[in-house]
């Protein structure tokens, strides 16, 4: 059974059944589990959890009148009404940013930001390798080279100590990724960027309301990028946003996302005086998003509380290492990840552990893998365009550098990730997660032998 799933299909599989969503106690009291000696479900025993989990995304009929009103009006595109502008103002306020620009997707928010920060053909951008493939693609579309900083195995985010060795005369920007809604350690990243005069574009596509030292992700660099795709905590099918505190940069973003039409102080003598494309959000998407703010705030608090409860219990299990957050930071847990040490489970492989956990009624995945070996980057650097822009020696060295990403290799080989909708469950259901892992560890030798 293959256990490498896309994040989006993973959420679809995880959202089977329903669970009551009740407010939870904040007490972190270790739980005593009684079913450790029960036979694992993978070996014919009863699953620890059989009640299903909350569906995702969640629809509310109360949202329908406002959306239907927009659809019946026929004023669907951005220029025909004010809902998108209202969303931009409200979202900027929500994350304490000066400005927000709504876009068609998280990918297009990255493309807009890279263009505005002057990432051009032949440039290089330092980025985390442990991310959804859209982060790679947004850089490649600009005919720039995504150069990978390593991943810190303790945090699963960009290892700032690996950045400076990747900087050269072509480096234009750094793109830290707040993966799974866990903030990167931004202070050292920003210090390096200032030292080398590099732009910082936050990929916060999974980090709505995440905080780093009292500030929201998406306000910590020059520009921040968000996604509202179907699997996200605040979804509208597709959709994205660029956030920041510079009117000049956001005026330029507005212009580029709207076919180069001048905006604010960024104007020419004629309307279409600058390069641009169509990356606009639609009116009904904005209305859908505007009605979810209160829900996002409430559910974020619940995920945090439940994640804290899981962490306090899972860290006591030998071989289970929850991710470490930067000091004075708060994650929002688009996935809840932990590192799995097979040596503490009688050599039971990570993939077999995931199978056993699934059999107990706990969906999980292996997270991201070493995507730079999948062929996408080989195709790019072998293309005519990249061969014109970079020397053969540079492209050869670039390809060989993938093997240097030892931290990322560890993370990709050992991470187990639990979907966010499980963090919306009741406390007794979270106990099932902990109980299932203890049960698997208790019988790991038998599982390793039986599933060999």
N, C-alpha and C positions, 0 to 999 in steps of 0.2 A: 504493500500500500504506500503510495507516494504521499509524503507529508508536506511537500513544499507547495503552498497555496498562494495565490495572489491575495493581498490584504483585502481586496474588495470581495472576492468570492468567499474568503474566510469569514467575513462579517455575515454574508448571506447564509452560510452553513450554521454559524453560531446562533443566528436569530430564529430558532425553532422553539415553538411553545411560548408561554407567557409566564410572567412572575409578577406578583404584586410589588409595586414600588412604594415602599413606606420609608419614612424618615428613620435614620438609624442612630443609635447611641454612639457617642464619641469615645466611650471607654475602650481602651486597648487591653482587654483582659485575655491572657492566653487561654485557649480552649483545651479541654481534656477530651480526647477522642477514644471511642470504645471499639471501633470496627477495624483496628489495625490487623487483627488476626483473620478477618474474613477473606475468602478466596477472591483474588482479583477478577474483575469482570472479563478480562481478556482470556482468562483460564476457565471461564464458565460460571464465575460467581455473580452475585447481584451487583449492579452499578451503585456507587455511592449516591449519585444524583440521578433522579429519573423524572424530574418535574419540568424540564425544559428551561428556557431562559427568555428574558424579555425580547420582543421583536425590535428590529431596527431597519430603517428609520420608523419613527412613531408619528402617525398622522392624527390630527385633531380636527373634528368637524367644525369647531369654532373658527378655524382659519379660513374656511371655504367662502363665506360671503365676500370678504375683501378681495380674494383672488378672483372669484367669479365676476365681481364688479369690473376689475381691470380687463379680464378677458372679453367681457361683453362690450366694453368701451371701444375695442379695436385699437387702443393706444398702447401697443405692446413694446415698441422699441424705445430705447433710452430717450431719444429726442422728443417723444410725444407726451411725456408726463414727468411728474416730479418725484415718483416713488424711489427711484434709484438714488437721487440726490439726498432724499430723506434717510435712506439706509446708510449712505456714506457718512452723513453727519452723526447719526446715532452710533454707528460702529466705531467711529473715531473716538467718540465720547466714552464708549464702553471700555476701550483699551487705553484710554488716556493719551491718544495720539492727536496731533494738531489737525491732520488731514487724512482722508481715506478716499481711494478711488476704487469703485467696483469694476470688476472685469468678468470675462466670460468663464474663467476657470482659474485654478491655482497655477496651472502651467503658464497661462497667458500672463498672469501677474508676474511670474518670474521673467518671462520674455520682455515685458514692458520695463521692468526694473533694470535688467541687464543692459537694454538699449539706452535707457536714460543715464545710466552710470558709465556710458561710453565703452562698453565691452564690444569690441569689433573683430572683424576677421583677422586671424593671426594672433589674437591676444590669448592669454592663459588666465584661468580662473581657478583658485584653490577652493575645493569643495569636499564635503564629507562623502565617502563612498557608501556609507550605510544610510540609504535613503530610497524613496520611491524613484523609479527610473525617470520621471518627469524632470527631476533636478538635473540629471545628466543631459537630457534632451534639450532643455532650454538653453544650455550653454552651447551645445553642438549646433543648434539651429543658427546661432550667430557666427558659425565657423570659428569658434574659439575652442580651446582645448581644456576639458575639465581635468585638472590636476588634483589628485587625491591626497589630502592629509590623512593620517592614520586615525583609526577609531580607538578611543580609550576603552578598554574592556570593562572598567568599573562603571563608567557612565553611559556607554553606548553612543556617545556623541563625539564631536571633533576633538582630537588630542591637540591642544594648542602648542605643545612642545614640538610637534612635527611640522608646523607650518613654515617656519623661516627657511628651512632647508629646501623647500619647494619654490621659493620666490626667486624670480629672475627678472631680466629687463622687460620681458613681455607680460609679466603678471599685472593684471588690472584690478582684480577684485577677490574678495573672500566671501564664500557663501556657506556660513554655518547652518546646520539643519537641526532644528529642535525636534528630533525624531520622537515619535510616540507621545508628543506633548511634553517632553522633558527638556528644560532649558539647557542650552550649551553654557559653558563657563565663559561669558562674554567679555569680562574685563581683560584677560590676557589677549583675546582675539582682537579686541579694539585697540589695545596698546600696540600690537604688532602692525595692525592696519595703519595707524597714525604714523608710526615710525617709517613705514615704506610708502606712505601716501596712497593707500589702496582703499577702494570702496568696500563697504560691508553691506551685503544684502542678506537679510535673515530669511531663510526658508522656514516660515512659521505655519506652513500649510496644515500641520497637525497640532497646533499649539495655541488655540483660542483661549485667552485668559490665563495662560501660563505666565509665571512671574519669576523674575531674576532680580534679587536685591531690591524689592519694592517697586520695580517697573515691569510693565507687561512686555512679553515677547512681541516683536513687531515694532517696537519703539526704541530698540537698543542699538541699531545700526543706522546707516543712511536711509534704507528703505526696508520694509518688511512685507512678506508675501503670505497670503492665506488662501485656503481652499474651502469651498462649501459643497464639495462633491457628495454623492449620496451616502457614503459611509461615514461622513464627518459628523462631529458633535452638533453642528448647526448646518443642516443640509438643505440644498435647493436643487438637487439633481446634479447640476453643474453650477459653477460660479466661483469667483475669487475676489481678492482685494489686495491693493497695494496701500501700505500705510507709511507715514513718516511725519517729520516735524519741520520740513523745509517747504515753503510755498513754491520756491523756484523748481525744486525737483518734482513736486506733485503737479504743478502746471505743465511741466514737460511730459509727465506720465499721462495726464489727461489728453494732451495733444496727440501723443503717439498712439494711444489706444483708440482714438477716434479719427482715424485716417489722416492724421497730420494736421487737423484743423486747429488753428491757434486757440490758446486758452489763457486767461489771466494775463500775466505779464509776458507770456511766451507767445508772441504774435509777430506776423510779418505784414507786408503790404497787401498780400492776397490771402484768402482763407487757407488754402492748402500749400503752405510755404515750406513745410517740413515733412520728412518721411513719416509714415504711419501705417497702421493696419486697423482692422475692425476687431477689437477685443471687448466690445461693450456687453454689459449685463442687460437683461431684459426686465421690463417693469414687473411682471408677475413674480419673477424670482426675488426681486427686492421686497415685495409685499410678503412673500412666504418667509423670508429671513427676518424681517422686522418683527413678526409675530412670535419668534422663537427666543428672543433675548432673555426673558424671565426664565424660561425652561432651561436655557443654557447655563445660566447662573446657578439655578437650583441643582441641576444634575452634575455640574462641575464640583460643587461642594460635596455631593454624595460620592462621586467617584474618588475624590481625594480622601474622604474619611474611610471608605472601604479599602482603598489602596494602602493606607496607613495600617489598617487592621491586618491585611494580608502580609505586608512587610514585617510587622512585628512578630508574626507567627512563622512565616516561611524562613526567615533568617535563622531560626532555631533548628531547622532541619539540615543536617550535614549534606553538602552537595548542592544546596539551593542558595544562590546569591542574588538577592534583589539589586536593581540598579541603584547606584549612588547619585544623588542630586548635588549640584553646587550648593555652597553655603547660602543660607537665606533665600532659597528658591522653592517654588511650588510647581509641580507638574500638573497636567490635566488628564494624562493617561488615555491617549487614543488607543494604545495597547498597553497592557501591564506586562512588562518583560522581566525575566530573571535568567541568570546564567545557570546552566545545568552541568554538574560534574559527574560524568558517568562512573568514575572510579569510586564514588560514594554510593553507587547503586549497583554494585556487583558487576560493573562493566556493561550494564544495560545501555545501549546506544541512545542518543538523543531522539532519533526517529522512532525507536521502539518505545521509549518513554512517552512520546506524544501519542502513539497508538494506544498505549495502556491508559493514558489519561482520558483520551476520547471515549474509550470503552466504559470508563467510569462516569460518563456523562458530562465531562469537562472539556469543551472544545479549546484547542490551542493550535499554534503553528510554530514553525521554526523562524518566523520573521523573514528578514531579507537575507539573500545569499551573496556570493561574490559575483555580482552582475557584470563586472568589467571583463569577465571571461566568457560572457554569453554570445559575443559576436558583434554587438552594437558598436563598440569602440573600434574593433578591427575594421568593420565596414567604413566607419568614418575616416580613419587615418589612411585607409587605402584608396580613398576617393580622390578624384582629380583635384578638387578644391583644396583639401588638406595637404596634398603633396606639393601644390603650388605655394602654400602659405608657410609650410614648415620643412626644414631640411630632413633628408632621409635619416641622418644620425639622430636628430631630435625625436622623430617618430619612433625609431627603434628603441631609444633609451626610455621614452615614455611608455611603450608597451612593456618593457622589461620591469619598469618601476612597480607594476601591479603586484609583483611577487614580494615586494618589500613591505606590504601592508599586513604585518604580522598581527597587530592588534585587531584589525578588521577581520582577519581570517579566524581568530579565536572567537570573536563575537558571532560571526556567521555560523560557526560550527557548534556553538554551545548555547545560543539563546533560545528560550521558549517564551512565547508571547500569548497572553490571554486577552480576548477581545473586550472592548470597553463596556459592552452591554452587560457583561457579567458583574461589573462593578456597580450596576444599578440594582442589584438583587438584594434580598433580605440577608441579615446576618447569618441565619442558619444555612443559607445557600453558599455563602462564603466559607463557612465551616466545612462544607462538602469539598470544596477545592483543596483545603488544607488536609482534610482527612484522606482524600484520594491520593495525594502525593505521599503521605505517610504510609498508606497501604501499599503503594507501589514499591516504596523503598523496603518495606518489611519483607516483601516477596520478590525483590528484584532478581535474586539469583535464579529463582524458579522461572521468572518471566524471561530472563536472558537466555536460559536454556531452551525453554519451550518455543520462543519466537525466533530462534537462530535460523 
